Amino acid sequence: MRAHRDRNNVTAIGASAFGLGLLSMEEGDYPASEEYLLKALQTCRSGRNVLFELWVLPVLAELYLKMGQADKAAEYMARGFELLQPDQSWYGLPAPMYLAKGMLASAGKKWDEAEKSFEKAVEINRRYQLPWDEAKTLYEWGLMHLARGKPGDREQAQAKLGSALEIFRRVEAKKDVEKVLAATETLRA
């Protein structure tokens, strides 16, 4: 980031902050993740880069859900949907917004809304051939079934987690494979 700052390469600074925010979140360092992601968001907004902002917003929503701050997650998710103008083709970009919406609805025990959001995210990911994103959505959808606990949810969770595991293995996402395997252990218990 320092090298890009010296060159005043704002786009590279924002992208670096975004990447560091993702890494920090994966490592469980939520304060650092928040700092980097907010820096990336600030960069997006100062340059009026809506496409990049639509990458950052769902990750911020996911981070705030992990931090137990559903109100902030909802705020960033709502901003993302404001930016998604229906008359434009966004290709696969709305999928993470629907994933965040599903995660937020699941956290609030709004099961029907969560199901619809996850379904929409998977549909978009499949249409644009985004396997890792599809697997991430299937994983979160499987966790929703585990949390809800209705009759048939164990089977649904098992199916979704199994599909996520298959895709993560295919794309060689080792950490994600471990995460899914840990979740499937709860099904066996």
Backbone as JSON Lines, residues from 0, in Angstrom:
{"i":0,"aa":"M","n":[0.83,-1.19,0.0],"ca":[0.0,0.0,0.0],"c":[0.88,1.25,0.0]}
{"i":1,"aa":"R","n":[2.01,1.17,0.71],"ca":[2.9,2.35,0.75],"c":[3.42,2.69,-0.64]}
{"i":2,"aa":"A","n":[3.81,1.65,-1.38],"ca":[4.35,1.9,-2.73],"c":[3.29,2.56,-3.61]}
{"i":3,"aa":"H","n":[2.06,2.12,-3.49],"ca":[0.99,2.71,-4.3],"c":[0.64,4.11,-3.81]}
{"i":4,"aa":"R","n":[0.75,4.33,-2.5],"ca":[0.48,5.67,-1.96],"c":[1.49,6.67,-2.5]}
{"i":5,"aa":"D","n":[2.77,6.23,-2.58],"ca":[3.83,7.11,-3.1],"c":[3.56,7.5,-4.55]}
{"i":6,"aa":"R","n":[2.89,6.63,-5.28],"ca":[2.57,6.9,-6.68],"c":[1.17,7.49,-6.84]}
{"i":7,"aa":"N","n":[0.46,7.63,-5.74],"ca":[-0.92,8.12,-5.73],"c":[-1.82,7.26,-6.62]}
{"i":8,"aa":"N","n":[-1.6,5.94,-6.57],"ca":[-2.4,4.98,-7.32],"c":[-3.57,4.57,-6.43]}
{"i":9,"aa":"V","n":[-4.62,5.38,-6.46],"ca":[-5.76,5.22,-5.56],"c":[-6.45,3.87,-5.75]}
{"i":10,"aa":"T","n":[-6.58,3.43,-6.98],"ca":[-7.26,2.16,-7.24],"c":[-6.49,1.0,-6.6]}
{"i":11,"aa":"A","n":[-5.19,1.0,-6.74],"ca":[-4.37,-0.07,-6.15],"c":[-4.41,-0.02,-4.63]}
{"i":12,"aa":"I","n":[-4.47,1.17,-4.05],"ca":[-4.57,1.3,-2.59],"c":[-5.88,0.68,-2.12]}
{"i":13,"aa":"G","n":[-6.98,1.02,-2.82],"ca":[-8.28,0.46,-2.45],"c":[-8.32,-1.05,-2.6]}
{"i":14,"aa":"A","n":[-7.76,-1.56,-3.69],"ca":[-7.75,-3.01,-3.92],"c":[-6.9,-3.71,-2.87]}
{"i":15,"aa":"S","n":[-5.78,-3.12,-2.51],"ca":[-4.92,-3.7,-1.47],"c":[-5.65,-3.72,-0.13]}
{"i":16,"aa":"A","n":[-6.32,-2.63,0.19],"ca":[-7.06,-2.56,1.46],"c":[-8.17,-3.61,1.47]}
{"i":17,"aa":"F","n":[-8.84,-3.79,0.33],"ca":[-9.9,-4.79,0.23],"c":[-9.33,-6.19,0.46]}
{"i":18,"aa":"G","n":[-8.24,-6.5,-0.2],"ca":[-7.6,-7.81,-0.03],"c":[-7.15,-8.05,1.4]}
{"i":19,"aa":"L","n":[-6.56,-7.04,2.01],"ca":[-6.13,-7.18,3.4],"c":[-7.33,-7.33,4.34]}
{"i":20,"aa":"G","n":[-8.42,-6.66,4.01],"ca":[-9.64,-6.79,4.81],"c":[-10.19,-8.21,4.74]}
{"i":21,"aa":"L","n":[-10.19,-8.78,3.54],"ca":[-10.65,-10.17,3.38],"c":[-9.76,-11.13,4.17]}
{"i":22,"aa":"L","n":[-8.47,-10.97,4.04],"ca":[-7.53,-11.84,4.75],"c":[-7.69,-11.72,6.26]}
{"i":23,"aa":"S","n":[-7.81,-10.5,6.73],"ca":[-7.97,-10.28,8.18],"c":[-9.26,-10.92,8.68]}
{"i":24,"aa":"M","n":[-10.33,-10.84,7.89],"ca":[-11.59,-11.45,8.3],"c":[-11.44,-12.97,8.37]}
{"i":25,"aa":"E","n":[-10.78,-13.56,7.38],"ca":[-10.56,-15.01,7.38],"c":[-9.72,-15.45,8.58]}
{"i":26,"aa":"E","n":[-8.81,-14.61,9.0],"ca":[-7.96,-14.93,10.16],"c":[-8.64,-14.61,11.48]}
{"i":27,"aa":"G","n":[-9.84,-14.03,11.41],"ca":[-10.58,-13.72,12.63],"c":[-10.18,-12.41,13.29]}
{"i":28,"aa":"D","n":[-9.38,-11.61,12.61],"ca":[-8.98,-10.31,13.14],"c":[-9.98,-9.27,12.63]}
{"i":29,"aa":"Y","n":[-11.14,-9.23,13.29],"ca":[-12.23,-8.39,12.82],"c":[-11.93,-6.89,12.91]}
{"i":30,"aa":"P","n":[-11.26,-6.41,13.96],"ca":[-10.95,-4.97,13.97],"c":[-10.06,-4.55,12.8]}
{"i":31,"aa":"A","n":[-9.05,-5.35,12.48],"ca":[-8.19,-5.02,11.34],"c":[-8.98,-5.11,10.04]}
{"i":32,"aa":"S","n":[-9.81,-6.14,9.93],"ca":[-10.64,-6.3,8.73],"c":[-11.53,-5.08,8.54]}
{"i":33,"aa":"E","n":[-12.17,-4.65,9.61],"ca":[-13.04,-3.48,9.53],"c":[-12.26,-2.25,9.07]}
{"i":34,"aa":"E","n":[-11.09,-2.06,9.63],"ca":[-10.28,-0.9,9.27],"c":[-9.93,-0.92,7.78]}
{"i":35,"aa":"Y","n":[-9.47,-2.06,7.28],"ca":[-9.1,-2.17,5.87],"c":[-10.3,-2.02,4.95]}
{"i":36,"aa":"L","n":[-11.41,-2.68,5.31],"ca":[-12.59,-2.63,4.44],"c":[-13.19,-1.22,4.4]}
{"i":37,"aa":"L","n":[-13.19,-0.54,5.53],"ca":[-13.69,0.84,5.52],"c":[-12.78,1.75,4.7]}
{"i":38,"aa":"K","n":[-11.47,1.47,4.73],"ca":[-10.52,2.21,3.89],"c":[-10.83,1.95,2.41]}
{"i":39,"aa":"A","n":[-11.09,0.69,2.07],"ca":[-11.43,0.35,0.69],"c":[-12.73,1.05,0.28]}
{"i":40,"aa":"L","n":[-13.71,1.05,1.18],"ca":[-14.99,1.71,0.88],"c":[-14.8,3.21,0.67]}
{"i":41,"aa":"Q","n":[-14.0,3.81,1.51],"ca":[-13.71,5.25,1.37],"c":[-13.07,5.54,0.01]}
{"i":42,"aa":"T","n":[-12.17,4.66,-0.39],"ca":[-11.51,4.82,-1.69],"c":[-12.53,4.71,-2.82]}
{"i":43,"aa":"C","n":[-13.43,3.73,-2.72],"ca":[-14.48,3.56,-3.74],"c":[-15.32,4.82,-3.87]}
{"i":44,"aa":"R","n":[-15.75,5.3,-2.73],"ca":[-16.66,6.44,-2.73],"c":[-15.98,7.72,-3.18]}
{"i":45,"aa":"S","n":[-14.71,7.9,-2.82],"ca":[-14.02,9.12,-3.24],"c":[-13.79,9.14,-4.75]}
{"i":46,"aa":"G","n":[-13.67,7.95,-5.34],"ca":[-13.48,7.87,-6.79],"c":[-14.76,7.56,-7.54]}
{"i":47,"aa":"R","n":[-15.87,7.47,-6.81],"ca":[-17.18,7.13,-7.4],"c":[-17.12,5.84,-8.22]}
{"i":48,"aa":"N","n":[-16.49,4.83,-7.63],"ca":[-16.35,3.55,-8.31],"c":[-17.41,2.59,-7.77]}
{"i":49,"aa":"V","n":[-18.57,2.6,-8.41],"ca":[-19.72,1.81,-7.96],"c":[-19.43,0.32,-8.05]}
{"i":50,"aa":"L","n":[-18.77,-0.11,-9.11],"ca":[-18.48,-1.54,-9.25],"c":[-17.63,-2.05,-8.09]}
{"i":51,"aa":"F","n":[-16.6,-1.32,-7.75],"ca":[-15.73,-1.74,-6.65],"c":[-16.48,-1.64,-5.32]}
{"i":52,"aa":"E","n":[-17.31,-0.63,-5.18],"ca":[-18.1,-0.49,-3.96],"c":[-19.02,-1.7,-3.78]}
{"i":53,"aa":"L","n":[-19.55,-2.21,-4.89],"ca":[-20.42,-3.39,-4.82],"c":[-19.65,-4.66,-4.46]}
{"i":54,"aa":"W","n":[-18.36,-4.66,-4.57],"ca":[-17.54,-5.76,-4.07],"c":[-17.34,-5.62,-2.56]}
{"i":55,"aa":"V","n":[-17.14,-4.39,-2.11],"ca":[-16.81,-4.15,-0.71],"c":[-18.03,-4.26,0.2]}
{"i":56,"aa":"L","n":[-19.17,-3.74,-0.23],"ca":[-20.36,-3.68,0.63],"c":[-20.81,-5.04,1.17]}
{"i":57,"aa":"P","n":[-20.92,-6.1,0.35],"ca":[-21.37,-7.36,0.93],"c":[-20.35,-7.97,1.91]}
{"i":58,"aa":"V","n":[-19.09,-7.7,1.68],"ca":[-18.06,-8.21,2.6],"c":[-18.17,-7.46,3.93]}
{"i":59,"aa":"L","n":[-18.4,-6.17,3.87],"ca":[-18.63,-5.41,5.12],"c":[-19.86,-5.93,5.85]}
{"i":60,"aa":"A","n":[-20.92,-6.23,5.12],"ca":[-22.13,-6.77,5.75],"c":[-21.82,-8.11,6.42]}
{"i":61,"aa":"E","n":[-21.07,-8.95,5.74],"ca":[-20.7,-10.25,6.31],"c":[-19.84,-10.06,7.56]}
{"i":62,"aa":"L","n":[-18.9,-9.13,7.5],"ca":[-18.05,-8.87,8.66],"c":[-18.88,-8.43,9.86]}
{"i":63,"aa":"Y","n":[-19.8,-7.49,9.65],"ca":[-20.6,-7.0,10.77],"c":[-21.52,-8.09,11.32]}
{"i":64,"aa":"L","n":[-21.96,-9.01,10.47],"ca":[-22.73,-10.15,10.99],"c":[-21.86,-11.01,11.89]}
{"i":65,"aa":"K","n":[-20.62,-11.25,11.46],"ca":[-19.69,-12.03,12.28],"c":[-19.39,-11.33,13.6]}
{"i":66,"aa":"M","n":[-19.46,-10.01,13.59],"ca":[-19.19,-9.22,14.79],"c":[-20.44,-9.03,15.65]}
{"i":67,"aa":"G","n":[-21.57,-9.58,15.2],"ca":[-22.81,-9.46,15.96],"c":[-23.47,-8.1,15.84]}
{"i":68,"aa":"Q","n":[-23.19,-7.39,14.77],"ca":[-23.75,-6.05,14.56],"c":[-24.66,-6.06,13.34]}
{"i":69,"aa":"A","n":[-25.81,-6.7,13.5],"ca":[-26.75,-6.87,12.38],"c":[-27.24,-5.54,11.82]}
{"i":70,"aa":"D","n":[-27.36,-4.52,12.66],"ca":[-27.83,-3.22,12.16],"c":[-26.86,-2.61,11.16]}
{"i":71,"aa":"K","n":[-25.56,-2.71,11.44],"ca":[-24.57,-2.19,10.49],"c":[-24.55,-3.05,9.23]}
{"i":72,"aa":"A","n":[-24.68,-4.37,9.41],"ca":[-24.73,-5.26,8.24],"c":[-25.89,-4.87,7.33]}
{"i":73,"aa":"A","n":[-27.04,-4.61,7.92],"ca":[-28.23,-4.23,7.15],"c":[-28.01,-2.91,6.42]}
{"i":74,"aa":"E","n":[-27.33,-1.99,7.06],"ca":[-27.06,-0.68,6.46],"c":[-26.21,-0.82,5.19]}
{"i":75,"aa":"Y","n":[-25.16,-1.62,5.25],"ca":[-24.29,-1.79,4.09],"c":[-24.98,-2.61,3.0]}
{"i":76,"aa":"M","n":[-25.77,-3.59,3.4],"ca":[-26.51,-4.39,2.43],"c":[-27.53,-3.51,1.7]}
{"i":77,"aa":"A","n":[-28.23,-2.67,2.43],"ca":[-29.22,-1.78,1.82],"c":[-28.56,-0.83,0.81]}
{"i":78,"aa":"R","n":[-27.4,-0.32,1.16],"ca":[-26.66,0.57,0.24],"c":[-26.32,-0.18,-1.05]}
{"i":79,"aa":"G","n":[-25.92,-1.43,-0.92],"ca":[-25.59,-2.22,-2.11],"c":[-26.78,-2.39,-3.02]}
{"i":80,"aa":"F","n":[-27.93,-2.7,-2.45],"ca":[-29.12,-2.87,-3.28],"c":[-29.59,-1.55,-3.89]}
{"i":81,"aa":"E","n":[-29.3,-0.43,-3.23],"ca":[-29.6,0.87,-3.83],"c":[-28.79,1.09,-5.1]}
{"i":82,"aa":"L","n":[-27.55,0.62,-5.06],"ca":[-26.66,0.82,-6.21],"c":[-26.98,-0.09,-7.4]}
{"i":83,"aa":"L","n":[-27.58,-1.22,-7.13],"ca":[-27.9,-2.17,-8.2],"c":[-29.13,-1.7,-8.97]}
{"i":84,"aa":"Q","n":[-28.91,-0.9,-9.97],"ca":[-30.01,-0.37,-10.77],"c":[-30.55,-1.48,-11.66]}
{"i":85,"aa":"P","n":[-31.86,-1.72,-11.64],"ca":[-32.43,-2.85,-12.37],"c":[-32.3,-2.77,-13.88]}
{"i":86,"aa":"D","n":[-32.07,-1.6,-14.44],"ca":[-32.01,-1.48,-15.89],"c":[-30.61,-1.76,-16.45]}
{"i":87,"aa":"Q","n":[-29.68,-2.15,-15.6],"ca":[-28.33,-2.44,-16.07],"c":[-28.0,-3.91,-15.86]}
{"i":88,"aa":"S","n":[-27.13,-4.43,-16.71],"ca":[-26.67,-5.81,-16.55],"c":[-25.45,-5.79,-15.62]}
{"i":89,"aa":"W","n":[-25.58,-6.44,-14.49],"ca":[-24.51,-6.45,-13.5],"c":[-23.74,-7.77,-13.54]}
{"i":90,"aa":"Y","n":[-24.11,-8.66,-14.45],"ca":[-23.5,-9.97,-14.57],"c":[-23.57,-10.67,-13.22]}
{"i":91,"aa":"G","n":[-22.49,-11.15,-12.65],"ca":[-22.56,-11.89,-11.39],"c":[-22.44,-11.04,-10.14]}
{"i":92,"aa":"L","n":[-22.31,-9.74,-10.3],"ca":[-22.05,-8.86,-9.15],"c":[-23.15,-8.84,-8.09]}
{"i":93,"aa":"P","n":[-24.42,-9.01,-8.41],"ca":[-25.44,-9.01,-7.35],"c":[-25.4,-10.24,-6.44]}
{"i":94,"aa":"A","n":[-24.77,-11.32,-6.86],"ca":[-24.78,-12.55,-6.07],"c":[-24.28,-12.34,-4.64]}
{"i":95,"aa":"P","n":[-23.15,-11.66,-4.41],"ca":[-22.72,-11.46,-3.02],"c":[-23.7,-10.62,-2.2]}
{"i":96,"aa":"M","n":[-24.42,-9.72,-2.86],"ca":[-25.43,-8.93,-2.14],"c":[-26.56,-9.83,-1.67]}
{"i":97,"aa":"Y","n":[-26.99,-10.76,-2.54],"ca":[-28.04,-11.7,-2.14],"c":[-27.53,-12.66,-1.07]}
{"i":98,"aa":"L","n":[-26.27,-13.03,-1.13],"ca":[-25.69,-13.87,-0.08],"c":[-25.74,-13.13,1.26]}
{"i":99,"aa":"A","n":[-25.3,-11.87,1.26],"ca":[-25.33,-11.08,2.5],"c":[-26.76,-10.92,3.01]}
{"i":100,"aa":"K","n":[-27.7,-10.71,2.08],"ca":[-29.1,-10.57,2.46],"c":[-29.61,-11.87,3.1]}
{"i":101,"aa":"G","n":[-29.23,-13.0,2.54],"ca":[-29.62,-14.29,3.11],"c":[-29.01,-14.51,4.49]}
{"i":102,"aa":"M","n":[-27.75,-14.14,4.64],"ca":[-27.09,-14.29,5.94],"c":[-27.74,-13.4,6.99]}
{"i":103,"aa":"L","n":[-28.07,-12.18,6.62],"ca":[-28.72,-11.25,7.55],"c":[-30.11,-11.77,7.93]}
{"i":104,"aa":"A","n":[-30.86,-12.24,6.94],"ca":[-32.2,-12.77,7.21],"c":[-32.11,-14.01,8.1]}
{"i":105,"aa":"S","n":[-31.14,-14.86,7.85],"ca":[-30.94,-16.05,8.67],"c":[-30.61,-15.67,10.11]}
{"i":106,"aa":"A","n":[-29.75,-14.68,10.26],"ca":[-29.38,-14.23,11.62],"c":[-30.6,-13.69,12.36]}
{"i":107,"aa":"G","n":[-31.54,-13.1,11.61],"ca":[-32.77,-12.58,12.2],"c":[-33.9,-13.58,12.22]}
{"i":108,"aa":"K","n":[-33.6,-14.83,11.86],"ca":[-34.58,-15.93,11.83],"c":[-35.75,-15.64,10.9]}
{"i":109,"aa":"K","n":[-35.45,-14.94,9.81],"ca":[-36.43,-14.68,8.76],"c":[-36.16,-15.73,7.68]}
{"i":110,"aa":"W","n":[-36.59,-16.94,7.95],"ca":[-36.19,-18.1,7.16],"c":[-36.63,-18.02,5.71]}
{"i":111,"aa":"D","n":[-37.85,-17.59,5.43],"ca":[-38.32,-17.52,4.05],"c":[-37.49,-16.53,3.23]}
{"i":112,"aa":"E","n":[-37.22,-15.39,3.82],"ca":[-36.41,-14.38,3.13],"c":[-34.99,-14.91,2.9]}
{"i":113,"aa":"A","n":[-34.46,-15.61,3.89],"ca":[-33.12,-16.17,3.75],"c":[-33.08,-17.18,2.6]}
{"i":114,"aa":"E","n":[-34.06,-18.07,2.57],"ca":[-34.12,-19.09,1.5],"c":[-34.17,-18.44,0.13]}
{"i":115,"aa":"K","n":[-35.03,-17.44,-0.04],"ca":[-35.17,-16.77,-1.34],"c":[-33.87,-16.08,-1.75]}
{"i":116,"aa":"S","n":[-33.21,-15.46,-0.78],"ca":[-31.96,-14.75,-1.07],"c":[-30.85,-15.73,-1.46]}
{"i":117,"aa":"F","n":[-30.72,-16.82,-0.71],"ca":[-29.7,-17.81,-1.05],"c":[-29.98,-18.43,-2.42]}
{"i":118,"aa":"E","n":[-31.25,-18.72,-2.68],"ca":[-31.63,-19.3,-3.97],"c":[-31.27,-18.36,-5.11]}
{"i":119,"aa":"K","n":[-31.53,-17.07,-4.94],"ca":[-31.21,-16.08,-5.97],"c":[-29.69,-15.99,-6.17]}
{"i":120,"aa":"A","n":[-28.94,-16.01,-5.08],"ca":[-27.48,-15.95,-5.18],"c":[-26.93,-17.16,-5.93]}
{"i":121,"aa":"V","n":[-27.43,-18.35,-5.6],"ca":[-26.97,-19.57,-6.29],"c":[-27.32,-19.49,-7.78]}
{"i":122,"aa":"E","n":[-28.53,-19.04,-8.08],"ca":[-28.95,-18.91,-9.49],"c":[-28.0,-18.01,-10.26]}
{"i":123,"aa":"I","n":[-27.66,-16.86,-9.7],"ca":[-26.75,-15.91,-10.36],"c":[-25.37,-16.52,-10.5]}
{"i":124,"aa":"N","n":[-24.88,-17.17,-9.44],"ca":[-23.55,-17.77,-9.49],"c":[-23.47,-18.85,-10.56]}
{"i":125,"aa":"R","n":[-24.52,-19.63,-10.7],"ca":[-24.53,-20.68,-11.73],"c":[-24.6,-20.08,-13.12]}
{"i":126,"aa":"R","n":[-25.44,-19.06,-13.27],"ca":[-25.59,-18.43,-14.59],"c":[-24.27,-17.86,-15.08]}
{"i":127,"aa":"Y","n":[-23.49,-17.28,-14.19],"ca":[-22.23,-16.66,-14.59],"c":[-21.01,-17.52,-14.28]}
{"i":128,"aa":"Q","n":[-21.26,-18.78,-13.96],"ca":[-20.21,-19.77,-13.73],"c":[-19.18,-19.28,-12.71]}
{"i":129,"aa":"L","n":[-19.67,-19.03,-11.5],"ca":[-18.84,-18.57,-10.39],"c":[-18.84,-19.66,-9.31]}
{"i":130,"aa":"P","n":[-18.06,-20.73,-9.5],"ca":[-18.18,-21.88,-8.6],"c":[-17.83,-21.6,-7.15]}
{"i":131,"aa":"W","n":[-16.78,-20.84,-6.88],"ca":[-16.42,-20.6,-5.48],"c":[-17.54,-19.82,-4.78]}
{"i":132,"aa":"D","n":[-18.08,-18.84,-5.46],"ca":[-19.17,-18.04,-4.9],"c":[-20.41,-18.91,-4.67]}
{"i":133,"aa":"E","n":[-20.68,-19.81,-5.61],"ca":[-21.8,-20.72,-5.45],"c":[-21.6,-21.6,-4.21]}
{"i":134,"aa":"A","n":[-20.4,-22.13,-4.06],"ca":[-20.11,-23.0,-2.91],"c":[-20.23,-22.23,-1.6]}
{"i":135,"aa":"K","n":[-19.77,-21.0,-1.58],"ca":[-19.87,-20.2,-0.36],"c":[-21.34,-19.99,0.01]}
{"i":136,"aa":"T","n":[-22.17,-19.73,-0.99],"ca":[-23.6,-19.55,-0.75],"c":[-24.24,-20.84,-0.27]}
{"i":137,"aa":"L","n":[-23.89,-21.95,-0.9],"ca":[-24.44,-23.24,-0.47],"c":[-24.04,-23.56,0.97]}
{"i":138,"aa":"Y","n":[-22.82,-23.22,1.33],"ca":[-22.35,-23.42,2.7],"c":[-23.21,-22.61,3.68]}
{"i":139,"aa":"E","n":[-23.4,-21.34,3.41],"ca":[-24.2,-20.49,4.3],"c":[-25.65,-20.95,4.33]}
{"i":140,"aa":"W","n":[-26.16,-21.41,3.21],"ca":[-27.53,-21.92,3.13],"c":[-27.65,-23.19,3.97]}
{"i":141,"aa":"G","n":[-26.64,-24.04,3.92],"ca":[-26.63,-25.23,4.76],"c":[-26.62,-24.88,6.24]}
{"i":142,"aa":"L","n":[-25.83,-23.87,6.6],"ca":[-25.81,-23.41,8.0],"c":[-27.17,-22.88,8.44]}
{"i":143,"aa":"M","n":[-27.88,-22.23,7.51],"ca":[-29.22,-21.74,7.82],"c":[-30.15,-22.9,8.16]}
{"i":144,"aa":"H","n":[-30.06,-23.98,7.39],"ca":[-30.88,-25.15,7.67],"c":[-30.55,-25.73,9.04]}
{"i":145,"aa":"L","n":[-29.28,-25.76,9.39],"ca":[-28.89,-26.25,10.71],"c":[-29.46,-25.37,11.82]}
{"i":146,"aa":"A","n":[-29.43,-24.06,11.6],"ca":[-29.93,-23.13,12.62],"c":[-31.44,-23.21,12.75]}
{"i":147,"aa":"R","n":[-32.15,-23.38,11.64],"ca":[-33.61,-23.39,11.67],"c":[-34.13,-24.64,12.37]}
{"i":148,"aa":"G","n":[-33.63,-25.79,11.99],"ca":[-33.99,-27.02,12.68],"c":[-35.38,-27.56,12.45]}
{"i":149,"aa":"K","n":[-36.03,-27.21,11.35],"ca":[-37.35,-27.76,11.03],"c":[-37.19,-29.2,10.55]}
{"i":150,"aa":"P","n":[-38.3,-29.97,10.54],"ca":[-38.22,-31.31,9.97],"c":[-37.71,-31.24,8.52]}
{"i":151,"aa":"G","n":[-36.75,-32.06,8.21],"ca":[-36.14,-32.08,6.89],"c":[-34.93,-31.17,6.73]}
{"i":152,"aa":"D","n":[-34.7,-30.29,7.7],"ca":[-33.57,-29.36,7.59],"c":[-32.22,-30.06,7.68]}
{"i":153,"aa":"R","n":[-32.11,-31.12,8.49],"ca":[-30.83,-31.84,8.57],"c":[-30.45,-32.38,7.19]}
{"i":154,"aa":"E","n":[-31.43,-32.94,6.49],"ca":[-31.18,-33.49,5.17],"c":[-30.81,-32.39,4.18]}
{"i":155,"aa":"Q","n":[-31.55,-31.27,4.26],"ca":[-31.25,-30.13,3.39],"c":[-29.85,-29.58,3.68]}
{"i":156,"aa":"A","n":[-29.51,-29.48,4.95],"ca":[-28.18,-29.0,5.33],"c":[-27.11,-29.94,4.78]}
{"i":157,"aa":"Q","n":[-27.34,-31.22,4.94],"ca":[-26.39,-32.2,4.46],"c":[-26.19,-32.09,2.94]}
{"i":158,"aa":"A","n":[-27.28,-31.92,2.21],"ca":[-27.2,-31.8,0.76],"c":[-26.45,-30.53,0.34]}
{"i":159,"aa":"K","n":[-26.78,-29.41,0.97],"ca":[-26.15,-28.14,0.6],"c":[-24.66,-28.15,0.98]}
{"i":160,"aa":"L","n":[-24.36,-28.64,2.18],"ca":[-22.96,-28.7,2.6],"c":[-22.18,-29.67,1.72]}
{"i":161,"aa":"G","n":[-22.81,-30.78,1.34],"ca":[-22.15,-31.73,0.45],"c":[-21.84,-31.13,-0.91]}
{"i":162,"aa":"S","n":[-22.78,-30.37,-1.45],"ca":[-22.54,-29.7,-2.73],"c":[-21.43,-28.65,-2.61]}
{"i":163,"aa":"A","n":[-21.46,-27.9,-1.51],"ca":[-20.41,-26.9,-1.29],"c":[-19.05,-27.57,-1.18]}
{"i":164,"aa":"L","n":[-18.99,-28.67,-0.46],"ca":[-17.74,-29.41,-0.29],"c":[-17.2,-29.89,-1.64]}
{"i":165,"aa":"E","n":[-18.08,-30.42,-2.46],"ca":[-17.68,-30.92,-3.78],"c":[-17.07,-29.8,-4.63]}
{"i":166,"aa":"I","n":[-17.71,-28.64,-4.62],"ca":[-17.21,-27.51,-5.42],"c":[-15.89,-26.99,-4.84]}
{"i":167,"aa":"F","n":[-15.83,-26.82,-3.52],"ca":[-14.59,-26.32,-2.91],"c":[-13.43,-27.27,-3.2]}
{"i":168,"aa":"R","n":[-13.69,-28.57,-3.2],"ca":[-12.62,-29.52,-3.53],"c":[-12.21,-29.37,-4.99]}
{"i":169,"aa":"R","n":[-13.18,-29.2,-5.87],"ca":[-12.9,-29.07,-7.3],"c":[-12.05,-27.83,-7.59]}
{"i":170,"aa":"V","n":[-12.32,-26.72,-6.89],"ca":[-11.55,-25.49,-7.14],"c":[-10.34,-25.37,-6.22]}
{"i":171,"aa":"E","n":[-10.11,-26.43,-5.45],"ca":[-8.94,-26.53,-4.56],"c":[-8.89,-25.41,-3.52]}
{"i":172,"aa":"A","n":[-10.03,-25.12,-2.92],"ca":[-10.12,-24.12,-1.85],"c":[-9.97,-24.86,-0.51]}
{"i":173,"aa":"K","n":[-8.74,-25.11,-0.14],"ca":[-8.44,-25.99,1.01],"c":[-9.03,-25.49,2.33]}
{"i":174,"aa":"K","n":[-8.9,-24.22,2.62],"ca":[-9.45,-23.68,3.88],"c":[-10.97,-23.81,3.91]}
{"i":175,"aa":"D","n":[-11.59,-23.6,2.77],"ca":[-13.04,-23.72,2.7],"c":[-13.48,-25.17,2.85]}
{"i":176,"aa":"V","n":[-12.7,-26.09,2.31],"ca":[-12.99,-27.52,2.49],"c":[-12.98,-27.85,3.98]}
{"i":177,"aa":"E","n":[-11.96,-27.36,4.7],"ca":[-11.86,-27.6,6.14],"c":[-13.07,-27.03,6.88]}
{"i":178,"aa":"K","n":[-13.5,-25.85,6.49],"ca":[-14.65,-25.19,7.12],"c":[-15.92,-26.01,6.94]}
{"i":179,"aa":"V","n":[-16.13,-26.52,5.72],"ca":[-17.32,-27.32,5.45],"c":[-17.25,-28.65,6.21]}
{"i":180,"aa":"L","n":[-16.08,-29.25,6.23],"ca":[-15.94,-30.52,6.97],"c":[-16.25,-30.32,8.45]}
{"i":181,"aa":"A","n":[-15.84,-29.2,9.01],"ca":[-16.14,-28.91,10.41],"c":[-17.65,-28.77,10.62]}
{"i":182,"aa":"A","n":[-18.33,-28.14,9.67],"ca":[-19.78,-27.97,9.78],"c":[-20.49,-29.31,9.65]}
{"i":183,"aa":"T","n":[-19.99,-30.18,8.79],"ca":[-20.63,-31.48,8.62],"c":[-20.44,-32.36,9.86]}
{"i":184,"aa":"E","n":[-19.43,-32.09,10.64],"ca":[-19.23,-32.83,11.9],"c":[-20.4,-32.6,12.85]}
{"i":185,"aa":"T","n":[-20.99,-31.4,12.81],"ca":[-22.15,-31.13,13.68],"c":[-23.36,-31.96,13.27]}
{"i":186,"aa":"L","n":[-23.42,-32.33,11.99],"ca":[-24.51,-33.19,11.53],"c":[-24.38,-34.61,12.06]}
{"i":187,"aa":"R","n":[-23.13,-35.02,12.23],"ca":[-22.87,-36.38,12.72],"c":[-23.05,-36.5,14.23]}
{"i":188,"aa":"A","n":[-22.94,-35.37,14.91],"ca":[-23.0,-35.39,16.38],"c":[-24.42,-35.61,16.89]}
